Amino acid sequence: MTKAELVVAMAKSTGSTKASAERAIDAFLAAVRDSLRRGHRVTISGFGTFQVARRQARMTINPRTGNSMRIPPARVPRFKPSKSLKSAIR
């Protein structure tokens, strides 16, 4: 499902316009992004948890040149689905 399809589905289920549904989705995504940027976790009951994990630095090999290179440490977003979401998909 793309963002455009999600906007249409939300507008249809709530009886609102596509423009207001898109603003709601954009506000939700911005709030999640800002919270993760500050290092906080976002828990949505019945859906799952978004959190930030730290990835350690590591060495790897460039397959094209064969040279080894260092990949610096990074903060990456992670999602852990809730038990009810897992059972709904199974």
N, C-alpha and C positions, 0 to 999 in steps of 0.2 A: 504494500500500500504506500503510495506516495503522499506527500504533504497535501497536494491538491485533492486527492481522493479523500483524505482525512477531513479536510475542510468541508467538502460536499457532504460527507457522512454526518459530521457534527451539525451542520446547518439543517440537514433534513431531520435529524433526531430531536433537535431542540426547537425547531420551528423558527429559527432566526435566519438572518441573511448570511451569505457566504463571507461578506466583508467582516461582519462581527465575529463569525466563527474563526476566521483567519487571525483577527486581532487577539482573540482569546488564546489560540494556539501559540502565536508569537509571544504573548506575555508569559505563558507557561514555560516555553522553552528558554526565554530570557531569564526567568526566575531560577530555573534549574541550573543554567549555565553560570549565573552569578554566584549561586550558592556553592557550586563545585569549585569555582575559581577561588573562593575564599577558604576552601578546604573542608566545608561542611558536607555532610551526607544528606541526601534527600530520600525520605521514605514515603512511599505512597501505599497505604494499606490495601491489601488485596492485589497489588500489582508488582511491587518490588522496591529495591533500594539502589539508588545511584550513589557512588562514592568515588573518591580519588585514591588511586594506588600509586606507589612509587616503584618505578622500574629501575633496577640498578644498572650501572654502567657495565658494558660487556665488550668483548673483543669478537670480531667477526671477520670473514674473508670476503673481499669483493670478488664475485664469481667471474667477472669480465677480465680483471687484471691479475687476480691471484694475490694481491697485496692485502695484508691484514690491516684492519682499521678499528678504531675505538668508537663505540656508540656511547654518547654521554648519557648520564642518568636522566630520567624524565618522569613527569607526573602524567598519568593517563587515567581517563574515566573508566569505571567498571560498572556493570549492572548485574545485580543478583535478583533473579525472579523470586516472587513469593511462592509459598507452598500452594496457595489456591490457583495462581497462574499456571504453575507447572501441572497441576492436576487437571485444569481446564483444557490444556493443550493435549494431554495424553488421551 
